[in-house]
Amino acid sequence: MATLIHTLADHSDDVNYCAFSSSCLATCSLDKTIRVYSLSNFAELPYSPLEGHTYAVHCCCFSPSGRVLASCSTDGTAALWDPRDGRRLAVLPQPGASPVRVCRFSPEAAYLLAGAADGSVVLWNVQSLKLYRSGKVKGGSLMACAFSPNGNFFVTGSSSGDLTIWDDKMRCLYNEKAHDLGVTCCDISSHPVSGDAVEKESKMAVENWSEDDVSDWLCTQDLADFVGLFKINNIDGKELLNLTKESLANELKIESLGLRSKVLQKIEELRMTTIPAAVPDEFLCPITRELMKDPVIATDGYSYEREAMENWISNRRSSPMTNLPLHSLMLTPNRTLKMAISRWLETQQK
């Protein structure tokens, strides 16, 4: 259970971001300042607050070693500070002087990444304080960024909902529309998902499962009691995906209706998670971005997964798509869309 140990209330306006080093906490605010606190007792350091930005400070971050603190602001600059004494080490003006929304150090602290409201993204050489590379995304402000653990690539997220992956030479490697209402934060895991795990999430991989792979899957789904039965009947991945309630009862002789239902539910979940990536966008819930099972139409005219929309309107009365007020909380089943999804699923299982 989380326990509140201290509250800091020194900023005079909204706090936009906070960052930790091994010994300090830094916060930045609409009040144009950065405040730095000791983690040992949460006392504000003598040189704090750091002043120098002429407009709101949107983001701050420490270098991996904690020896440099960076900040960025609506004033169109990123700044570097010495967290030992609060000295401002450098001011890095964004090309075009656009408001800088986000900044982040590379893992080795060789570069500082800065993203701005006009979509521009730049890499500053921290040692020389010179511009190293620059690029730009289309149709949105840069709101989020993160480096890979080895620093070979980084990702940026924009207010238009795009995620863009760049290499360390600022070449665009990949871009996709990830969110309808904009990206506000992103990060990259330090422990990549293994190739085997990814492979088993694809339909082709499941169809190629051996009988032993099916046995392993049964154990992970709390169905270990069926391992022997499935082995006797030579159930491999392809056979697993083709099992029905009739074959479970008539061929595998599972007499209990409850057990048959449990097995079939797990198989259906496996089928759902192994659908190819090219799912028509209109079949995906705008809230969860998952294939809809029980689509409903809200009064904003958009269709959503029933459970997701019910959870949404239990906390707010605005449209997930437009952010405008909903004049009614009525949800109407979208039977036409549900039938279309069912037909599409049938074609994927052939």
C-alpha positions in Angstrom: 0.0 0.0 0.0 1.3 3.4 -0.9 1.7 5.9 1.9 1.9 9.6 1.7 5.3 10.7 3.3 5.5 14.3 2.3 3.8 17.1 0.3 5.6 19.9 -1.5 3.6 23.0 -2.2 6.2 25.7 -3.2 5.2 26.4 -6.8 2.7 29.2 -7.3 1.1 27.5 -10.4 0.5 24.1 -11.9 3.3 21.6 -11.7 4.0 20.2 -15.2 6.7 17.6 -14.6 8.9 16.1 -12.0 12.2 14.1 -12.3 14.4 12.1 -9.9 18.2 11.7 -9.7 19.8 9.5 -7.1 19.8 12.4 -4.6 17.4 15.0 -5.8 13.9 15.7 -7.0 13.3 18.4 -9.6 9.9 19.9 -10.4 8.9 22.5 -13.0 5.8 24.6 -13.3 3.8 27.2 -15.2 5.2 29.7 -12.8 8.4 29.7 -15.0 10.6 28.1 -12.4 12.3 24.7 -11.6 12.6 23.7 -7.9 15.1 21.2 -6.6 14.8 19.2 -3.4 17.0 16.8 -1.5 15.7 13.3 -1.3 17.1 12.8 2.2 14.7 15.2 3.9 12.7 16.8 1.0 14.2 20.2 1.9 14.5 22.6 -1.0 18.1 23.2 -1.9 19.5 26.7 -1.1 19.9 27.8 -4.7 16.3 26.8 -5.6 14.2 27.9 -7.4 16.0 28.0 -10.7 14.9 31.1 -12.6 15.8 32.0 -16.2 12.9 30.8 -18.4 10.6 33.7 -19.4 7.5 31.5 -19.8 6.1 28.3 -18.5 8.5 25.3 -18.0 7.0 22.2 -19.5 9.5 19.4 -18.7 12.7 18.7 -16.8 15.0 15.7 -16.6 18.3 14.7 -15.1 21.2 13.1 -17.1 21.7 9.4 -16.2 24.6 10.4 -13.8 22.5 13.1 -12.2 25.3 15.7 -12.9 23.2 17.8 -15.3 19.6 18.9 -15.1 17.7 20.0 -18.3 14.5 22.0 -18.6 12.5 23.3 -21.5 9.9 26.1 -21.9 7.3 27.9 -23.9 10.1 30.6 -24.3 11.5 28.4 -27.1 14.6 27.2 -25.3 16.0 24.2 -23.4 18.4 25.0 -20.6 21.1 23.0 -18.8 21.8 23.4 -15.1 24.3 22.2 -12.6 22.3 20.6 -9.8 25.2 21.0 -7.4 25.0 24.8 -7.2 22.1 25.8 -9.5 24.3 27.5 -12.2 22.8 27.7 -15.6 25.3 26.0 -17.9 23.7 26.7 -21.3 20.7 27.9 -23.1 19.8 25.9 -26.3 17.4 27.8 -28.6 15.0 25.6 -30.6 15.2 26.3 -34.4 12.2 28.5 -35.2 11.8 29.5 -31.5 8.8 27.3 -31.1 7.7 26.4 -27.5 9.7 23.4 -26.4 7.4 20.8 -24.8 9.6 17.9 -23.9 13.3 17.0 -23.3 15.2 13.9 -22.6 18.9 12.8 -22.2 20.3 9.9 -24.2 21.4 6.9 -22.0 25.1 8.0 -22.2 24.2 11.7 -21.8 25.9 12.5 -25.1 22.8 14.1 -26.5 19.8 16.1 -25.3 16.6 15.5 -27.3 14.1 18.5 -27.4 10.7 18.4 -29.1 8.6 21.5 -29.8 5.1 22.7 -30.5 5.8 23.1 -34.2 6.7 19.4 -34.5 10.4 20.0 -34.6 12.7 17.6 -32.8 16.4 18.3 -32.3 19.4 16.5 -30.8 21.9 18.7 -29.0 25.5 17.6 -28.4 25.7 18.1 -24.7 29.5 18.4 -24.7 29.9 20.9 -27.5 26.4 22.5 -26.9 25.9 22.5 -30.7 23.0 21.3 -32.8 23.8 17.7 -33.9 20.7 16.6 -35.9 17.1 17.9 -36.4 13.9 16.6 -37.9 10.2 17.3 -37.9 6.9 15.5 -37.6 3.8 16.6 -39.5 0.5 17.7 -38.1 1.1 18.0 -34.4 3.2 19.2 -31.4 5.8 17.0 -29.9 4.5 15.9 -26.5 6.6 12.9 -25.5 9.9 11.1 -26.2 12.0 8.3 -24.9 15.3 6.7 -25.8 16.0 3.0 -26.2 18.3 1.5 -23.4 21.3 1.4 -25.8 20.5 4.8 -27.3 20.5 3.5 -30.9 17.0 4.8 -31.5 14.3 6.9 -29.8 10.5 7.4 -30.1 8.5 10.6 -30.2 4.8 11.1 -29.6 2.7 14.0 -30.9 -0.6 15.7 -30.2 -2.0 14.3 -33.4 -1.6 10.8 -32.0 1.4 9.7 -34.0 4.3 7.7 -32.7 7.6 8.0 -34.7 10.7 5.9 -34.2 14.0 7.6 -35.2 17.6 6.2 -35.3 20.5 8.1 -33.7 21.1 9.9 -37.1 17.6 11.3 -36.9 16.3 9.1 -39.8 12.7 8.2 -39.5 12.4 4.4 -39.1 8.7 4.0 -38.5 5.6 6.0 -38.0 2.0 5.1 -37.1 -1.2 6.6 -35.8 -1.3 5.2 -32.3 -3.9 7.3 -30.5 -6.9 9.2 -31.6 -6.6 12.0 -29.0 -2.9 12.5 -28.9 0.2 11.0 -27.2 1.0 12.5 -23.8 3.7 10.1 -22.6 5.8 7.2 -23.8 8.6 5.0 -22.6 10.7 2.1 -23.8 11.2 -1.0 -21.6 14.8 -1.9 -20.6 13.8 -5.6 -20.9 12.7 -6.3 -24.5 10.0 -8.8 -25.0 11.6 -12.1 -26.2 11.2 -13.2 -29.8 9.6 -16.5 -28.6 6.9 -14.6 -26.7 6.1 -12.3 -29.6 6.0 -15.3 -32.0 3.4 -17.1 -29.9 1.1 -14.1 -30.1 0.8 -14.5 -33.9 -1.7 -16.7 -35.5 0.9 -18.4 -37.7 3.0 -19.3 -34.7 0.0 -20.9 -32.9 -0.8 -22.9 -35.9 2.8 -24.2 -35.9 2.7 -25.1 -32.2 3.7 -28.7 -31.4 1.8 -30.9 -29.0 4.3 -29.9 -26.3 3.7 -26.2 -27.0 0.0 -26.9 -26.5 0.7 -28.7 -23.3 2.7 -25.7 -22.1 -0.1 -23.4 -23.0 -2.6 -25.5 -21.1 -0.5 -25.3 -18.0 -0.3 -21.5 -18.2 -4.1 -21.3 -18.5 -4.7 -23.4 -15.4 -5.8 -26.3 -17.6 -3.0 -28.7 -16.7 -5.5 -31.6 -16.0 -6.2 -31.7 -19.7 -2.5 -32.2 -20.8 -2.8 -36.0 -21.0 -6.1 -35.9 -22.8 -4.8 -33.5 -25.5 -1.6 -35.5 -26.0 -3.6 -38.8 -26.5 -5.6 -37.0 -29.1 -2.6 -35.5 -30.8 -3.8 -31.9 -30.4 -1.2 -29.5 -31.9 -1.6 -25.8 -32.5 -3.7 -26.1 -35.7 -6.1 -28.7 -34.0 -6.3 -26.4 -31.0 -7.6 -23.5 -33.0 -10.2 -25.7 -34.7 -11.7 -27.2 -31.5 -15.4 -26.5 -31.0 -17.9 -27.2 -28.2 -19.0 -30.3 -30.3 -15.5 -31.7 -30.7 -14.8 -31.1 -27.0 -17.9 -33.2 -26.1 -17.9 -35.8 -28.8 -14.3 -36.4 -29.7 -12.4 -35.5 -26.5 -15.3 -36.8 -24.3 -15.2 -33.9 -21.9 -18.5 -34.6 -20.1 -18.7 -31.6 -17.8 -20.4 -28.6 -19.4 -18.5 -26.2 -17.1 -15.1 -27.6 -18.0 -16.0 -27.6 -21.7 -17.0 -24.0 -21.4 -13.8 -23.1 -19.6 -11.6 -24.8 -22.2 -13.6 -23.2 -25.1 -13.3 -19.7 -23.4 -9.5 -20.0 -23.2 -9.3 -21.1 -26.8 -11.5 -18.2 -27.9 -9.2 -15.8 -26.0 -6.3 -17.3 -27.8 -8.0 -16.8 -31.1 -8.8 -13.2 -30.2 -5.1 -12.4 -29.3 -3.8 -14.1 -32.4 -5.8 -12.1 -34.9 -3.6 -10.6 -37.6 -2.6 -6.9 -37.2 -4.7 -5.7 -40.1 -8.0 -5.4 -38.2 -10.3 -2.9 -39.8 -10.1 0.3 -37.7 -13.9 0.6 -37.5 -13.9 -2.8 -35.6 -11.7 -1.4 -32.9 -13.0 0.4 -29.8 -11.7 4.0 -29.8 -11.1 3.8 -26.0 -9.3 0.5 -25.7 -8.1 0.1 -29.3 -9.2 -3.6 -29.1 -11.5 -5.6 -31.3 -15.1 -5.0 -30.1 -17.2 -7.9 -28.8 -20.3 -5.9 -27.8 -20.3 -2.7 -29.7 -22.7 0.1 -28.7 -23.5 3.5 -30.2 -23.3 6.5 -27.9 -25.1 9.8 -28.5 -22.0 11.3 -30.0 -22.5 8.9 -33.0 -19.4 6.8 -32.4 -19.4 3.1 -31.5 -17.5 1.7 -28.5 -17.1 -1.5 -26.6 -20.0 -1.6 -24.1 -17.9 -2.2 -21.0 -15.3 0.4 -21.9 -17.9 3.1 -22.6 -19.9 2.2 -19.4 -16.7 2.7 -17.4 -16.0 5.9 -19.3 -19.4 7.5 -18.5 -19.3 6.4 -14.9 -16.6 9.0 -14.4 -17.3 11.7 -16.9 -20.1 12.9 -19.2 -18.0 13.8 -22.3 -17.4 12.1 -25.6 -14.1 10.1 -25.7 -13.8 11.1 -29.4 -14.7 14.8 -29.3 -14.4 15.7 -25.6 -17.8 17.5 -26.0 -20.6 16.9 -23.5 -22.9 13.9 -24.1 -26.5 15.1 -24.1 -27.6 11.6 -23.0 -25.8 8.5 -21.5 -27.9 6.1 -23.5 -26.0 3.3 -25.3 -27.7 1.5 -28.2 -26.5 -1.9 -29.3 -24.8 -1.7 -32.8 -26.0 -5.1 -34.1 -25.0 -4.3 -37.7 -21.4 -3.7 -36.6 -21.4 -6.8 -34.4 -22.5 -8.9 -37.3 -19.8 -7.4 -39.5 -17.1 -8.2 -36.9 -18.4 -11.8 -36.6 -18.3 -12.3 -40.4 -14.8 -10.9 -40.5 -13.7 -13.2 -37.7 -15.0 -16.2 -39.6 -12.9 -15.3 -42.6 -9.8 -15.1 -40.4 -10.3 -18.6 -39.1 -10.6 -20.3 -42.5 
